[in-house]
Amino acid sequence: MSVISDPVTHGIRRDHTRTPNSPKRLGRWWRFAFMLAFTAVALVPVGIVFFLALRPGARSGNTSSFTFENFSHIFTTGQTLQWLANSLVVTLATVVVSVAVGAPAGYVLSRGRSKAVSAYSLLLFVVQALPVITAVIPLFILFAKLRLVDGLLGLCIIYVGASVSVATWMMAAYMDSIPVALEHAAWIDGCSTFGAFVRIVLRNSLPGILSTAIYTFLVSWNDYLVALVFIRTQGKYTLPVGLSSFFQQNVVDWGQVMALAIIMMAPPVLLFTVLNKYFSIGGIGGSLAGQ
């Protein structure tokens, strides 16, 4: 007599008899352990920065294990607030201009199909491939004639020129995920090309705009070389250049240096924390494709 086995009940029995330590589950645990160890190693320098910033300085008479005197010292005796204001002004101006230029330029790259657009795309790639250091000396000579050296305006112009090409590419890559059919529908309803760009493409490009803004923010916020070359007056320093002024010839107060480093880390971390919930993967094109 033959026994007919039910494939459904057989599959259920097989799922119930699966051991908790299956190879698939063990692989997930190994990946989790690897990522946890990698994250811990990456956070070690950050932990050291916080540890040294909260320790009393070498010339301090404080005997406690942890103190905030390094933070109070850099704000009361130095020009940290002025440097912070300079960095914020330069960075925010660079972000606004780069996004305002990169968004329509990215739309042209995404939707344009002509030789002029291809040449423009190639030009952006060449500009992006050139490091900023190659243009520092010619720009310094030019800005000296235009009286833009030792000023925040000249610094903003350089940062915008260095980041607008990448901002354009980032916006174009995100706008490629937005279906052109949505613009066609807007045109049929009587909307102009610019109106469709503003109402359809730009409104659905918020994650791409935020990604571009964060990239531009980090480029200008962390720059040291360009600011060191073009800024001469101590009152016009940005935070990276101001941080380097704490390194004296014979002695370095690492507590104050690390305290200022934490001040530098705070705005990018705060910005990403606030804007993180607005990010999405795949864009509107990916969401429509799955429907």
Secondary structure as UniProt FT lines:
FT   HELIX           7..16
FT   TURN            20..21
FT   HELIX           23..53
FT   TURN            58..59
FT   HELIX           69..76
FT   HELIX           80..111
FT   HELIX           115..129
FT   HELIX           132..135
FT   HELIX           136..145
FT   TURN            146..147
FT   TURN            149..150
FT   HELIX           152..175
FT   TURN            176..177
FT   HELIX           180..188
FT   TURN            189..190
FT   HELIX           193..196
FT   HELIX           197..202
FT   TURN            203..204
FT   HELIX           206..221
FT   HELIX           225..230
FT   HELIX           234..236
FT   HELIX           239..244
FT   TURN            245..246
FT   HELIX           254..275
FT   HELIX           276..278
FT   HELIX           283..289
//
